[in-house]
Amino acid sequence: MSVTAGRRLVGRDNELRSLLRHLDEVGSGGRAIGLLGEPGIGKSALQAEVLEHARALGFTVLHARGSQSETHLPFAGLHQALRPVLPRVDGLPATQREALLACFAMSDSIEVNPFFAYLAALELLVDSSGQAPVLLSLDDLHWMDRPSIDAFAFVCRRIASERVIVLCAARPESLPFTDANTIEWTDLDGIDEAASAALLDGRAPHLPSTVRDRVLRQARGNPLALIEFADALESGRYAWTELDDDLPMTTRLERAFATRAEHLGPAVRAVLTVAAVDDGDDINDVLAAAEILYGAPLDRVMAQPAFEHGLLTVVGDQYRIAHPLVGSALRQATPLTTRQEAHAALARVLARHPDRAVWHRASSMSGRDEQIAAELEQAAGSAQRRGAIASAATWLERAAALSPEPQAQAARLLSAAELAYQLGRFNHVQQLKAQVNATTLRVRDRSRLAWLDGVFHDGSTGEPAEVRHLVDSARQATTANDVDLAMQLLVGAARRVWWRDPGELLRHEIIRAAREVTLPADDPRLLASYALTGFPEHAPIVIEQLARWPADAGGQPDLAGLLGIAAFCTGDFHRAITFLSTPVQELRAQGRMSLLAEALAIRSWAEIYLGVFDAASSADEAMRLADETGQSSWAATARIAVALIDAVGRGWDTRHDLLSEAELVALRTPNAASSLLAGVQLARGIAELGANRHEQAYGELHRVFVPTDPAFQRVQQVWTLSYLADAAVRTGRHDEARSVLASVEQIANTSTGSTIALEYARAVLADHDSAEPLFRAAMDGASGQLPWHQARVELAYGSWLRRQRRVVESREPLRAARATFDALGARTWAQQADQELRATGERGWQPRSNPRELLSPQETQIAELAAQGLSNREIGQRLFLSHRTVGSHLYRMFPKLGVASRHELAAALSMQSPD
């Protein structure tokens, strides 16, 4: 332990021991740890001590430090951290390598796929950890650029199985990420009174007692404050008497730091002024700009006092300001005009870096300037193409601030808000919209603002005023021949209708407005608008037009996604799965995670409605991706799917945690998202049916059919009908359920989803004389090729036969149902069929389990991909995991499945064994 570090770590023994323990335990897996505390509390000193120990233990140590002047530079922090391991980049898959190098402007590509870049960063760390464990230290994380923070968050969520430790430090008021799955934060408070006194007395043993007490009281256990106050007071550069006002500790510290520079010469002050506003780390750039500011030749020798006084530190050609508060003190002590002159000097020096140069030119302006605003807007476009969406949004906001013309300012703010939406920043979008609301907007920008209203919930609010505003804006866009904007607005309006019905009149308005747009009859946007509004008379038109499209939608993933939505909302689930498979593959390959989460969630539900419960891995992935991209509505949709699949497979007695989380999202959404609540009720109803709690099942399911209930959803009630019929038969509510059936028949269409539900409900709710032919029609109808639905019909028919005392006849359909449920892994439903058979006198059945039941959804997905012959790296790229994590999952899977190698996986996943 160095002397300096030891002094600054006085009173930090417990925290240091805890951190060092994590180093010792890295062999059992990685973790992300964060230190929170006010400036000077000892975060950096504690990090430095841990880094020293890590190096002694043989760790590969990577370090990056955020800077207030670099927050607008995309991927600056990530590049700083990865620079020592970048030579390994050639070993990465091409897509990852190109994405990462493009982030750093080190390749010919100008397009960046951010998530592949994040995956590349993860793989570099993991590959390095193969030789020695890795410690990634991130100091002042709150001042790093947002793209780098997003990349580090991605890494932190995926190192549990790796020999990688991430150690972060940040200020509590600027917490970069709060998700418990990302990092475990520890609050650092001041050191205790005895340690504070010892530290102060060691640095300034001759202070008068009154001053000493004042320092201890004001420092409040802050080690940096104790050291700096002691040094300043001892040297006589800083006076502090009992007559001084009490000031915030940070202000006191800044004053102490500022006194170091006050007596330095003009040349050194010029260097410090430029360094305080610089966004790079090249000392030569600083000296060149300082020479312009100084107005005379200036070299490193003349700048030496800045290094000797501990204000700047230099290693080779790289420099940094000794402490963030030094930079803050220097900026506050420098007049605004001088700071602007320093920015202008840097802009001249950085001509070879056009994006940085334009930022400094913008910072040198005292008024508005359209040319600079346009250059910033152009730079934002460049940043966006590199995948630096957060930086692009920052630059657009700066461009808006410099725009002389109010309408141009509003347009740039709206562009920034649209990017903030992509980043999942709800509060920021609201702030930008508030600024725009006070401006007279161009017609097109009014429409863009209308689209942004409620878009964060993907339209799940369904507020009538919002829907009408979107429709009116779409009509204006149609008048202006802006077809793309018109349909964007109308699809947005129709999405709101799906999540929460604003009323029949508004739904008709959407359809009328869509018909006013000149489009081919099979345009996917038009079909999606028709399907989402849920009018039964439009379903046949949509289904007919969908049939004209090829399965891959002509290789256009965005169009395929809209076609998949149209198919899903009309109950054409087979086509929905087919159409959505194209965007799932393409979006995964392109790393477009937010749209991938949506496509996976919808496809999972299409499979669920068909009774295909292998969708658990897709739903689980959709949930994880939606959580990561901040899409709360789609994350909730996926959570319900995972819980429902769990209910079919194993059943559960209490309210599922995932359902409770999803329900909370739905209820927090303004006006409540009925589509989510309807899914919650279906999942709970199926769980209760599987547990033979039919009264509770009926209560859960019936809510979907009550127009005044928040869980009422016009279309989803059709697909819930068959389960309500089951509960009604077992609770003696035949007449009530028949009334529901009659109303559903009025809105149902000819799709697979509707047909299955109606055929089943008609059979189980029929009177004695007509039941049998309806059961046979159901078994021969839409359910015939769908094992889950066929087994449900067989179970219901066999149960009906037994109640009619046709015991021998009942056994065949009951055996068939039991065998199918067993094969599907629907344990509780297989047991119900067996109970019916036992009532007929048949005994001796032993359930058989599918090895998949032993695996988590993510393990199942990995096993399936490995069984197809994909390598660990290929699987990792598909699932956005490191290849070592994939290998760890497979290693843990093999004993569960009773296999010794990946070549045996396919057989293990398909076979069944005695339970």
Secondary structure, 3 states (H helix, E strand, C coil): CCHHHHHHCCCCHHHHHHHHHHHHCHHHCCEEEEEECCCCCCHHHHHHHHHHHHHHCCCEEEEEECCHHHCCCCCHHHHHHHHHHHHHHHHCCHHHHHHHHHHCCCCCCCCCCHHHHHHHHHHHHHHHHCCCCEEEEEECHHHCCHHHHHHHHHHHCCCCCCCEEEEEEECHHHCCCCCCCCCEEEECCCCCHHHHHHHHHHHCCCCCHHHHHHHHHHHCCCHHHHHHHHHHHHHCCCCCCCCCCCCCHHHHHHHHHHHHHHCCCHHHHHHHHHHHHCCCCEHHHHHHHHHHHHCCCCCCCCCHHHHHCCCEEEECCEEEECCHHHHHHHHHHCCHHHHHHHHHHHHHHCCCCHHHHHHHHHHCCCCCCHHHHHHHHHHHHHHHHCCCHHHHHHHHHHHHHHCCCHHHHHHHHHHHHHHHHHCCCHHHHHHHHHHHHCCCCCHHHHHHHHHHCCHHHCCCCCCHHHHHHHHHHHHHHHHCCCHHHHHHHHHHHHHHHHHCCCCHHHHHHHHHHHHHCCCCCCCHHHHHHHHHHCCHHHHHHHHHHHCCCCCCHHHCHHHHHHHHHHHHHCCCHHHHHHHHHHHHHHHHHHCCHHHHHHHHHHHHHHHHHCCCHHHHHHHHHHHHHHHHHCCHHHHHHHHHHHHHHHHHHCCCCCCCHHHHHHHHHHHHCCCCCHHHHHHHHHHHHHHHHHCCCHHHHHHHHHHHHCCCCCCCCCCHHHHHHHHHHHHHHHHCCHHHHHHHHHHHHCCCCCCHHHHHHHHHHHHHCCCHHHHHHHHHHHHHCHHHHCHHHHHHHHHHHHHHHHHCCCHHHHHHHHHHHHHHHHHHCCHHHHHHHHHHHHHCCCCCCCCEECHHHHCCHHHHHHHHHHHCCCCHHHHHHHHCCCHHHHHHHHHHHHHHHCCCCHHHHHHHHHCCEEC
